[in-house]
Amino acid sequence: MIVIQRNKQFSDNKNIMAKYSKRAQEKIEEVMHEFKHGELKSGKDGKGGFVKTREQAIAIGISEARHEGLKVPNEKKLNKR
């Protein structure tokens, strides 16, 4: 006989919270749209040139959402000793 144990945390959908707010998701979508059309620039006032990778574009979108005060996960801190 096989016994299956379920994780109580994920058994109900009530306990699962969104990591990003709806508006933060929309902000990232806007930035990705700019990236796909070659309009997204990096750096202050776009002086860093055009963004070349998808990862850079996502990071810019998350950063802009964070500056607007939207719900975005905290940045991971490095352990300092």
VMD Tcl script that draws the C-alpha trace (Angstrom):
set ca {
  {0.00 0.00 0.00}
  {1.36 3.41 -1.02}
  {0.68 6.36 1.22}
  {0.71 9.79 -0.38}
  {1.35 12.72 1.89}
  {0.30 16.12 0.72}
  {1.94 19.32 1.68}
  {-0.69 21.25 3.63}
  {0.69 24.57 2.46}
  {-0.21 23.89 -1.16}
  {-3.34 21.80 -0.60}
  {-5.48 24.95 -0.52}
  {-5.25 27.68 -3.10}
  {-6.03 30.15 -0.31}
  {-2.48 29.97 1.06}
  {-0.72 30.74 -2.22}
  {-0.02 34.44 -2.64}
  {1.11 36.20 -5.80}
  {4.75 37.26 -5.80}
  {4.05 40.24 -8.06}
  {1.07 42.59 -8.05}
  {-1.07 42.87 -11.17}
  {0.28 46.34 -11.89}
  {3.88 45.12 -11.47}
  {3.21 42.35 -14.00}
  {1.83 44.92 -16.42}
  {4.92 47.09 -15.93}
  {7.20 44.18 -16.78}
  {5.05 43.43 -19.84}
  {5.43 47.05 -21.00}
  {9.21 46.87 -20.63}
  {9.35 43.54 -22.48}
  {7.30 45.08 -25.30}
  {9.86 47.89 -25.60}
  {12.68 45.31 -25.58}
  {11.08 43.23 -28.33}
  {10.70 46.29 -30.53}
  {14.29 47.43 -29.90}
  {13.27 50.58 -28.02}
  {14.53 49.72 -24.51}
  {17.71 51.48 -23.41}
  {19.74 50.93 -20.27}
  {21.43 53.35 -17.93}
  {20.56 56.88 -16.95}
  {18.65 58.59 -19.76}
  {19.41 55.63 -22.04}
  {23.09 56.52 -22.35}
  {24.13 52.90 -21.76}
  {22.89 51.82 -25.17}
  {20.20 49.34 -26.10}
  {19.41 46.36 -23.92}
  {20.75 43.18 -25.52}
  {19.36 40.34 -23.40}
  {15.99 39.28 -22.07}
  {17.39 39.02 -18.54}
  {18.46 42.68 -18.62}
  {14.98 43.70 -19.77}
  {13.27 41.76 -16.96}
  {15.65 43.27 -14.40}
  {14.84 46.77 -15.65}
  {11.10 46.05 -15.47}
  {11.34 44.77 -11.90}
  {13.49 47.74 -10.91}
  {11.02 50.23 -12.38}
  {8.12 48.48 -10.64}
  {10.03 48.61 -7.35}
  {10.66 52.36 -7.79}
  {6.91 52.89 -8.29}
  {6.27 51.11 -4.99}
  {4.52 48.09 -6.49}
  {4.52 44.63 -4.89}
  {7.73 42.95 -6.00}
  {9.84 40.38 -4.12}
  {12.78 41.77 -2.17}
  {16.23 41.67 -3.66}
  {18.28 38.76 -2.38}
  {20.87 39.93 0.10}
  {24.38 38.51 0.07}
  {25.63 37.11 3.35}
  {28.43 39.30 4.60}
  {30.88 37.99 7.16}
}
mol new
graphics top color blue
foreach p $ca { graphics top sphere $p radius 0.5 }
foreach p [lrange $ca 0 end-1] q [lrange $ca 1 end] { graphics top cylinder $p $q radius 0.2 }
display resetview
